[in-house]
Amino acid sequence: MNWLDRISYPVLIFAALLLGLAPFRPQPHLWEKLNMLVAGNLHRPVDIFDLFLHSAPLILLALKLVHDQRKRHQQRKSN
């Protein structure tokens, strides 16, 4: 996962906050789409795309955290 190593944490955190909370009013899209998903109302393709768009930076941030943690654990194990 070299491509994930090349993305810095500040960029991912900024993107996660920006896209996760946008638009700020009246309700963030991510929250709205998650509510629609739980209620079973997430049917339109544009809404599904919106859910993926707004959650992608959060997913990438989580992947990077797990990847870095595993890498550190393997380094400690080999030493």
N, C-alpha and C positions, 0 to 999 in steps of 0.2 A: 504494500500500500504506500508506495513512494509518493504518489500524488497527494495523499492525505498529509504526509509529513511536510509537504511544501506549503500547505495552507497554515498561516499563523493563527494563533488563538485570538488575538485582538480582532482580526478580520472576521473570524467566525462568530465571535461574541457580538460584534457590531451588527453583522448581517442577521443573526438570530433575534436580536432585540428589535432591529428595524422591521424586518419582515414579520416577526412574530407578533408585534404590537400594531402594525399598520393595518388599516387606518386607525388613528387613535380615537376617533369619535365617529359614530356613537358607540361602536363596539369593535374590538379587533377582529379581523377576518378569521384568524386562526381559532379564536374562541367561538365565534359564530359557526364556523364549519364543524368544529368538534361537537357543539351542541346539536347541530343538524345530524351528524353521524350517529350520535347516541339516540336521538329521537327517531332515527330511521328515515329521515327526510333528505338525505344526501343522494339525489338521483341525477341531477343535471350534470353533464360533462364539465361545464364551466365551474361548477361548485367543487367537483372532484379535483380538477386541475388547481383550483385556488387552494384547496387543502394541502395538496402536495407542494405547491409553490411556497406557501407561508410556513410549512413545517420543515422544508428541506434543510435550511441552515441549522435548525435544532437537531435534526437527525445527524447531519454531518458533524456537529459539535460533539454529540454523544459518541459517534463512531471514533472520532479522534481521541477522546478521553479514554475510551476502552482500549484502543490500539496503543496509545502511549503507556497506559498502565501495564498492559501485557508485555510491552517491550522492556519496561523497567524491571518487571518481575523476572523475565528471562535473563536480563543482564546480571541481576543479583544472584540468580541461580547458577549461572556459569562461573561466577567469581568465587 
